[in-house]
Amino acid sequence: MNVHVVSSGDSLYSLAQKYGVSPDSILSTNKLANPNQLVLGETLLIPTQNQYTVREGDTLYSIAKKFNLSFQALSQANPSLANRPLSPGDVVKLPPKQKQTIITNGFIEPFVSDAVEHFQEAAEGLTYLTVFSYHVDEKGALTPPDDAALLAAIKQTNVQPLMAITNLKESQFDKDVGAKVLNSRSVQDTLIQNVLTVLRSKGYRGVNVDFEYLGSDLREAYNRFIKRLADRLHQEGYIISSSLAPKTSGQQVGAWYESHDYQFHGKVCDFVVLMTYEWGWSGGPPMPVSPITEVEKVLNYALSVMPARRIVMSVPLYGYDWTLPYQKGGEFAKALRERQAVALAAKYNTAISFDPKEASPYFRYTDENGKQHIVYFPDLRMMEAMFALCDRLNLSGISFWNLAFQYPAVWPFIRDYFNVRKR
């Protein structure tokens, strides 16, 4: 596979000619709604094999690093390019590399329109699908989502379903709910039995625990609960993961961070999902959702206290459209998926830019009312950088939040980049 950044004069036909593939293959891989309206700076996944088209600033050394290849192997595969500077448009042959095998996970909310279709589109690129979520109450009871259709669809694939349990109450993470559960052994007994009942009756492979905003005073109680739940699930042959806030140190303050003990969860859980997103969030100032410099800080801290084989990094499938000037407490940014962002850029005839430091695409536009906007969103360059980071650090895998934000090209891309572990 090859990631192409659209430049002036590109068309579906010219790209097909350039890469030696059919226009239909580009169209179907990217599921383009309007193939006659490519946007400057948008990225397309080209279904080529074992080659890379040079971009501005590339060298053989940087390409070797990008694809986790040795410089010597890349030079030997391209003797005509080894002794001269590369030019944009040069085609570099990529020698076969041993691909890392990873686990992949996607979160999905069953109430989302076309949730089954979204899952089916991603299925070949997933090890697990985590159904979000079973809400826990103060007595240890579970309020289930309507997951029947999703579970029926999962049974037709080799994807394994996980159930997420959360302390959500009225769409907010509720500390009081968490405290009632974590401070009562009898409530935990009830909850654990209810979880096992769901696992057995519905065929889930295991549990993702996502208790958030508990504060520092519940840290040890949360650890004890995770240990109790993990011990019981492992006895029954199930797996357990937890979702952890993106910390860069063990002393990080804030209600989201303090109760999440990286070292303890890394010992007890089969894997942890690090929520490496929401630096740019709907109520905050404009910035990338997952700036890669910040993501790497979180991963480096995690690696200092737990083994890489336990770590699953998160990659967002969504971005935000902020109205400018940003005012704290003002209008919230609108969430959007990659194709919606590209469509906005096309509508307002603006090119998409890319921040190489943070591996983030963005663009600005002025709407019909004269208001200025800035949009940060995911594209294949961002995915490529995230995949390379996972590969370089030898992490256990990648989790996507969430499948409601469709991005069809991601799934063949990740299958090309990694071996995705399957049941």
C-alpha positions as CSV (number, residue, x, y, z in Angstrom):
1,M,0.0,0.0,0.0
2,N,1.1,3.6,-0.7
3,V,-0.1,6.8,0.9
4,H,-0.5,9.5,-1.7
5,V,-0.9,13.2,-0.9
6,V,-3.1,14.9,-3.6
7,S,-1.3,17.6,-5.5
8,S,-2.3,20.0,-8.3
9,G,-3.3,18.2,-11.4
10,D,-4.0,14.9,-9.8
11,S,-7.0,12.9,-10.9
12,L,-8.2,9.4,-10.2
13,Y,-7.1,8.4,-13.8
14,S,-3.6,10.1,-13.5
15,L,-3.0,8.4,-10.2
16,A,-4.0,5.0,-11.6
17,Q,-1.6,5.5,-14.4
18,K,1.2,6.7,-12.1
19,Y,0.9,3.7,-9.7
20,G,0.0,1.1,-12.3
21,V,-3.4,0.3,-10.7
22,S,-7.0,0.6,-11.8
23,P,-9.1,3.7,-11.0
24,D,-11.7,1.4,-9.5
25,S,-9.2,0.0,-7.1
26,I,-8.4,3.5,-5.7
27,L,-12.1,4.3,-5.6
28,S,-13.1,1.2,-3.7
29,T,-10.2,1.2,-1.3
30,N,-11.0,4.8,-0.2
31,K,-14.7,4.7,-0.8
32,L,-14.7,8.1,-2.4
33,A,-18.1,9.8,-2.6
34,N,-17.0,12.3,-5.3
35,P,-14.0,10.9,-7.2
36,N,-14.0,13.9,-9.5
37,Q,-13.3,16.3,-6.7
38,L,-10.0,15.6,-5.1
39,V,-8.8,18.1,-2.6
40,L,-5.2,19.5,-2.5
41,G,-3.5,17.9,0.5
42,E,-6.0,15.0,1.1
43,T,-4.5,11.5,1.4
44,L,-5.5,8.4,-0.6
45,L,-4.5,4.8,0.0
46,I,-3.2,3.4,-3.2
47,P,-3.4,-0.4,-3.4
48,T,0.2,-1.0,-4.6
49,Q,2.6,-3.6,-3.4
50,N,6.1,-3.1,-2.1
51,Q,6.8,0.4,-3.3
52,Y,6.8,4.0,-2.0
53,T,6.5,7.3,-3.9
54,V,9.0,9.9,-2.7
55,R,7.6,13.1,-1.1
56,E,9.3,16.4,-0.6
57,G,12.1,16.1,2.0
58,D,12.4,12.3,1.8
59,T,15.8,10.5,1.8
60,L,16.6,6.9,1.6
61,Y,17.5,7.0,5.2
62,S,14.2,8.6,6.3
63,I,12.2,6.1,4.2
64,A,14.1,3.2,5.7
65,K,13.3,4.6,9.2
66,K,9.6,5.1,8.3
67,F,9.2,1.5,7.2
68,N,11.4,0.0,9.9
69,L,13.9,-1.2,7.2
70,S,17.7,-1.2,7.3
71,F,19.3,1.5,5.2
72,Q,21.5,-1.1,3.6
73,A,18.6,-3.3,2.5
74,L,16.8,-0.3,1.0
75,S,19.9,0.9,-0.9
76,Q,20.5,-2.6,-2.3
77,A,16.9,-2.8,-3.5
78,N,17.3,0.6,-5.3
79,P,20.8,0.8,-6.7
80,S,19.8,3.6,-9.2
81,L,18.7,5.8,-6.4
82,A,21.5,5.1,-3.8
83,N,24.0,7.7,-5.1
84,R,21.8,10.7,-5.9
85,P,19.3,12.9,-4.0
86,L,15.7,11.8,-4.2
87,S,13.1,13.8,-6.1
88,P,9.3,13.9,-5.4
89,G,7.7,11.3,-7.6
90,D,10.6,8.8,-7.5
91,V,9.4,5.3,-6.9
92,V,11.4,3.4,-4.2
93,K,11.1,-0.4,-4.1
94,L,10.5,-1.6,-0.6
95,P,12.2,-4.9,0.3
96,P,10.0,-7.3,2.2
97,K,10.1,-6.8,6.0
98,Q,9.1,-9.0,8.8
99,K,5.9,-7.4,10.0
100,Q,5.1,-7.2,13.7
101,T,2.0,-9.1,14.9
102,I,-0.2,-6.9,17.0
103,I,-3.7,-6.9,18.5
104,T,-6.2,-4.3,17.3
105,N,-9.3,-3.1,19.0
106,G,-12.2,-0.9,18.0
107,F,-14.8,0.6,20.3
108,I,-18.3,1.0,19.1
109,E,-21.6,2.2,20.6
110,P,-24.5,-0.1,19.5
111,F,-27.0,2.8,19.4
112,V,-25.1,4.6,16.7
113,S,-26.9,4.4,13.3
114,D,-25.5,1.7,11.1
115,A,-23.3,0.3,13.9
116,V,-23.3,-3.2,12.3
117,E,-22.2,-1.8,8.9
118,H,-19.4,0.2,10.6
119,F,-18.2,-2.9,12.3
120,Q,-18.4,-5.1,9.2
121,E,-16.3,-2.5,7.3
122,A,-13.5,-2.7,9.9
123,A,-13.8,-6.4,10.8
124,E,-10.8,-7.7,8.9
125,G,-8.6,-5.2,10.6
126,L,-9.7,-6.0,14.2
127,T,-8.7,-8.6,16.8
128,Y,-11.4,-7.3,19.3
129,L,-14.5,-5.2,19.1
130,T,-15.4,-3.6,22.4
131,V,-19.1,-2.8,22.9
132,F,-19.5,0.4,24.8
133,S,-20.9,0.2,27.3
134,Y,-22.6,-1.7,30.2
135,H,-23.3,1.0,32.8
136,V,-22.6,0.0,36.4
137,D,-24.9,1.3,39.2
138,E,-24.4,1.8,42.9
139,K,-25.6,-1.7,43.7
140,G,-23.5,-3.5,41.1
141,A,-26.3,-3.9,38.6
142,L,-25.5,-3.6,34.9
143,T,-27.6,-1.6,32.4
144,P,-26.9,-3.2,29.0
145,P,-26.7,-1.6,25.6
146,D,-28.8,-3.1,22.8
147,D,-26.0,-5.3,21.5
148,A,-27.9,-8.2,20.0
149,A,-27.4,-7.2,16.3
150,L,-23.7,-6.5,16.8
151,L,-23.1,-9.8,18.6
152,A,-24.9,-11.6,15.8
153,A,-22.7,-9.9,13.2
154,I,-19.5,-10.6,15.2
155,K,-20.3,-14.3,15.2
156,Q,-20.0,-14.3,11.4
157,T,-16.4,-13.1,11.7
158,N,-13.2,-14.0,13.5
159,V,-13.3,-10.9,15.6
160,Q,-13.6,-11.4,19.4
161,P,-16.2,-9.3,21.3
162,L,-15.3,-7.5,24.6
163,M,-17.9,-5.8,26.9
164,A,-16.9,-2.5,28.4
165,I,-18.2,-1.7,31.9
166,T,-18.2,2.0,33.0
167,N,-19.3,4.2,35.8
168,L,-21.3,6.3,33.4
169,K,-24.5,7.9,34.7
170,E,-26.6,10.1,32.6
171,S,-23.8,10.4,30.0
172,Q,-21.2,11.5,32.6
173,F,-18.5,9.5,34.4
174,D,-19.8,9.5,38.0
175,K,-17.4,9.4,41.0
176,D,-20.2,8.5,43.4
177,V,-21.1,5.4,41.4
178,G,-17.5,4.4,41.4
179,A,-17.1,5.0,45.1
180,K,-20.2,2.9,46.0
181,V,-18.7,0.0,44.0
182,L,-15.1,0.3,45.0
183,N,-15.8,0.7,48.7
184,S,-18.1,-2.2,49.1
185,R,-17.0,-5.8,48.8
186,S,-20.6,-7.1,48.6
187,V,-21.4,-4.6,45.7
188,Q,-18.3,-5.9,43.9
189,D,-19.4,-9.5,44.4
190,T,-22.7,-8.6,42.8
191,L,-21.0,-6.8,39.9
192,I,-18.6,-9.6,39.2
193,Q,-21.4,-12.1,39.2
194,N,-23.4,-10.0,36.8
195,V,-20.4,-9.6,34.5
196,L,-19.8,-13.3,34.4
197,T,-23.5,-13.9,33.6
198,V,-23.2,-11.6,30.6
199,L,-20.0,-13.2,29.5
200,R,-21.4,-16.7,29.6
201,S,-24.8,-15.9,28.1
202,K,-23.7,-13.6,25.3
203,G,-20.4,-15.1,24.3
204,Y,-18.1,-12.1,25.1
205,R,-14.4,-13.0,25.2
206,G,-13.7,-10.6,28.2
207,V,-14.1,-7.2,29.7
208,N,-12.7,-3.7,29.3
209,V,-13.0,-1.7,32.6
210,D,-13.4,2.0,32.0
211,F,-13.9,3.7,35.3
212,E,-13.0,7.4,35.0
213,Y,-12.8,10.6,37.1
214,L,-12.4,8.7,40.4
215,G,-9.8,11.0,42.0
216,S,-6.8,10.1,44.1
217,D,-8.7,8.8,47.1
218,L,-10.1,5.8,45.2
219,R,-6.8,4.8,43.6
220,E,-6.0,1.9,45.9
221,A,-9.7,0.7,46.1
222,Y,-9.7,0.7,42.2
223,N,-6.5,-1.4,42.2
224,R,-8.1,-3.9,44.6
225,F,-11.2,-4.2,42.5
226,I,-9.2,-4.7,39.3
227,K,-7.2,-7.5,41.0
228,R,-10.4,-9.2,42.3
229,L,-12.1,-9.0,38.9
230,A,-9.0,-10.1,37.0
231,D,-8.5,-13.1,39.3
232,R,-12.1,-14.2,38.8
233,L,-12.1,-13.7,35.1
234,H,-8.8,-15.5,34.6
235,Q,-10.2,-18.5,36.6
236,E,-13.0,-18.7,34.1
237,G,-10.8,-18.3,31.0
238,Y,-11.8,-14.7,30.2
239,I,-9.5,-11.7,29.5
240,I,-9.5,-8.3,31.1
241,S,-8.3,-4.9,29.9
242,S,-8.6,-1.4,31.4
243,S,-8.8,2.0,29.8
244,L,-6.3,4.5,31.3
245,A,-6.0,8.3,31.1
246,P,-3.0,9.6,29.1
247,K,-0.4,10.1,31.9
248,T,3.2,11.3,31.6
249,S,4.2,10.6,35.2
250,G,3.0,8.8,38.3
251,Q,2.5,12.1,40.1
252,Q,0.2,13.6,37.5
253,V,-2.7,15.5,39.2
254,G,-6.3,15.8,38.1
255,A,-9.4,13.7,38.7
256,W,-9.0,11.9,35.4
257,Y,-5.4,10.8,36.1
258,E,-4.9,10.1,39.8
259,S,-6.8,6.9,40.2
260,H,-5.2,5.2,37.2
261,D,-2.1,3.3,38.4
262,Y,-0.2,2.3,35.3
263,Q,2.2,0.0,37.0
264,F,-0.5,-2.0,38.9
265,H,-2.9,-2.3,35.9
266,G,0.1,-3.3,33.7
267,K,0.7,-6.2,36.1
268,V,-2.9,-7.4,36.6
269,C,-4.6,-6.8,33.2
270,D,-4.0,-8.8,30.0
271,F,-3.5,-5.4,28.3
272,V,-4.3,-1.7,29.0
273,V,-5.7,0.7,26.5
274,L,-4.0,4.1,26.9
275,M,-6.5,6.8,25.9
276,T,-3.9,8.8,23.8
277,Y,-6.4,11.3,22.5
278,E,-8.4,14.4,23.4
279,W,-5.6,16.9,23.8
280,G,-7.7,18.8,21.3
281,W,-11.2,18.4,22.6
282,S,-14.6,19.9,21.8
283,G,-14.6,22.4,24.7
284,G,-10.9,23.2,24.5
285,P,-8.6,25.4,22.3
286,P,-7.9,24.2,18.7
287,M,-5.1,21.7,18.4
288,P,-4.6,18.1,17.1
289,V,-6.7,15.5,18.9
290,S,-3.6,13.3,19.2
291,P,-0.4,15.3,18.8
292,I,2.2,12.7,18.3
293,T,4.8,14.4,20.5
294,E,2.3,14.2,23.4
295,V,1.4,10.6,22.6
296,E,5.0,9.6,22.7
297,K,5.5,11.1,26.1
298,V,2.6,9.0,27.4
299,L,4.0,5.8,25.8
300,N,7.5,6.5,27.2
301,Y,6.1,6.8,30.7
302,A,4.0,3.7,30.3
303,L,7.1,1.8,29.1
304,S,9.0,2.9,32.2
305,V,6.5,1.0,34.5
306,M,5.0,-1.8,32.4
307,P,6.1,-4.1,29.6
308,A,5.5,-3.2,26.0
309,R,3.5,-6.4,25.5
310,R,0.8,-5.0,27.8
311,I,0.4,-1.6,26.1
312,V,-2.2,-0.8,23.5
313,M,-2.1,2.8,22.3
314,S,-5.2,4.6,21.1
315,V,-5.7,6.2,17.7
316,P,-8.7,8.6,17.1
317,L,-10.8,8.2,14.0
318,Y,-12.3,11.7,14.5
319,G,-11.4,15.4,14.5
320,Y,-13.0,18.7,15.3
321,D,-14.1,21.9,13.6
322,W,-13.6,24.9,15.8
323,T,-15.2,28.3,15.2
324,L,-12.6,31.1,15.7
325,P,-11.7,33.0,17.7
326,Y,-11.8,30.3,20.4
327,Q,-13.4,31.4,23.7
328,K,-13.3,29.3,26.8
329,G,-16.8,28.3,27.7
330,G,-18.1,29.3,24.3
331,E,-19.3,27.4,21.3
332,F,-18.1,23.7,21.3
333,A,-16.2,22.3,18.3
334,K,-18.1,19.9,16.1
335,A,-16.8,16.3,15.8
336,L,-16.3,15.0,12.3
337,R,-14.8,12.1,10.5
338,E,-12.1,12.2,7.8
339,R,-14.4,12.2,4.8
340,Q,-16.5,15.0,6.3
341,A,-13.4,17.1,6.9
342,V,-12.3,16.6,3.3
343,A,-15.8,17.5,2.1
344,L,-15.6,20.8,4.0
345,A,-12.2,21.6,2.5
346,A,-13.7,20.9,-1.0
347,K,-16.8,23.0,-0.2
348,Y,-14.8,26.0,0.8
349,N,-12.1,25.5,-1.8
350,T,-9.2,25.3,0.7
351,A,-6.1,23.1,0.6
352,I,-5.3,20.8,3.5
353,S,-2.0,21.5,5.3
354,F,0.0,19.1,7.4
355,D,2.0,19.7,10.6
356,P,4.9,17.3,10.4
357,K,6.0,17.8,14.0
358,E,2.6,16.6,15.4
359,A,1.7,14.4,12.4
360,S,-1.6,16.2,12.0
361,P,-3.5,17.6,9.0
362,Y,-5.5,20.8,9.3
363,F,-7.1,23.6,7.3
364,R,-8.8,26.9,7.8
365,Y,-11.9,28.2,6.1
366,T,-14.4,31.0,6.3
367,D,-18.1,30.1,6.3
368,E,-21.2,31.8,4.7
369,N,-21.6,34.0,7.8
370,G,-18.0,35.3,7.6
371,K,-16.9,33.2,10.6
372,Q,-13.4,31.7,10.5
373,H,-12.8,28.0,11.3
374,I,-9.9,25.7,11.9
375,V,-10.2,21.9,11.4
376,Y,-7.9,19.3,12.8
377,F,-8.7,15.7,11.7
378,P,-7.1,12.3,11.1
379,D,-5.6,11.3,7.7
380,L,-3.4,8.5,6.4
381,R,-0.2,10.4,7.2
382,M,-1.3,10.6,10.8
383,M,-2.1,6.9,10.8
384,E,1.3,6.1,9.2
385,A,3.1,8.0,12.0
386,M,1.0,6.3,14.7
387,F,1.6,2.9,13.2
388,A,5.3,3.6,13.0
389,L,5.4,4.6,16.6
390,C,3.7,1.4,17.7
391,D,6.1,-0.6,15.5
392,R,9.2,1.2,16.8
393,L,8.3,0.8,20.4
394,N,7.2,-2.8,19.9
395,L,3.8,-2.2,21.6
396,S,1.1,-4.9,22.0
397,G,-1.2,-3.1,19.6
398,I,-3.6,-0.3,18.7
399,S,-7.1,0.6,19.7
400,F,-9.4,2.9,17.7
401,W,-12.0,5.3,19.1
402,N,-14.5,4.9,17.7
403,L,-16.0,3.1,14.7
404,A,-18.9,5.5,14.4
405,F,-16.4,7.8,12.6
406,Q,-16.0,5.7,9.5
407,Y,-12.6,5.7,7.8
408,P,-12.6,2.8,5.3
409,A,-9.0,3.1,4.2
410,V,-7.6,2.5,7.7
411,W,-8.4,-1.2,7.7
412,P,-6.6,-2.3,4.6
413,F,-3.7,0.0,5.6
414,I,-3.3,-1.5,9.0
415,R,-3.5,-5.0,7.6
416,D,-0.7,-4.1,5.1
417,Y,1.5,-2.5,7.8
418,F,1.1,-5.3,10.5
419,N,0.0,-8.8,10.9
420,V,-3.3,-8.4,12.8
421,R,-3.8,-11.2,15.4
422,K,-6.9,-13.2,14.9
423,R,-8.8,-15.8,16.8
